[in-house]
Amino acid sequence: MYFAALLARTEDGWKASDTELDDVETLSDLTDLAREATVDDDTVIVFIEQEDAWFGLVRVDGEEDPRIYVSDAAAAARSSYGEILLTDELLGREPEDPDVLEELVDLDGTEDGEPDEGPDTMDDDNDEEEIRADDGSVVPAGPLGETGILADLGLAEKELLALGTDALVEIADALGAADVLETVQ
């Protein structure tokens, strides 16, 4: 189960609202949702949490590109909303090229159906425990993204990294928005 909230900065302080993510399929959709929550292109923080597994923040400042932080990328990779946040850029991989022919397979020098032999076989067993993205790249366990995403708003990098999965209250408190958060919980 997911919980999502928007914290939008206004001239009168912060405004909080819970939000449904049913129509959100891409980071662009999420960014548009955030921009709709403010009138004057002020800062909007989108908070997404999956039941004690991970939380993510998307910060939208006017027309700038969204800034992203995910508390546990490997856990988020197992989630449809987490996958939205784990962009190619965030994962440090090249964006998919739509003109590329079919994905190449069996380029390891073995024949189809022939098992790999040699010292690397042992390492392959450990790879099964790693979380892999759709393109086969490994998604790191732990925090990923811009750890200073809220530093200028009162929550230092070190404090953000120390937060558990029930982080919204602490984030809102650091931003000075704890009083408006009560309306959405």
Salt bridges, closest charged atoms under 4 A:
ASP61 OD2 - ARG59 NE 2.89
ASP61 OD2 - ARG67 NH1 3.79
ASP88 OD1 - ARG93 NE 2.51
ASP127 OD2 - ARG132 NH2 3.61
GLU130 OE1 - ARG132 NH2 3.47
ASP135 OD1 - ARG93 NH1 3.27
GLU146 OE2 - ARG67 NH2 2.47
ASP152 OD1 - ARG59 NH1 2.64
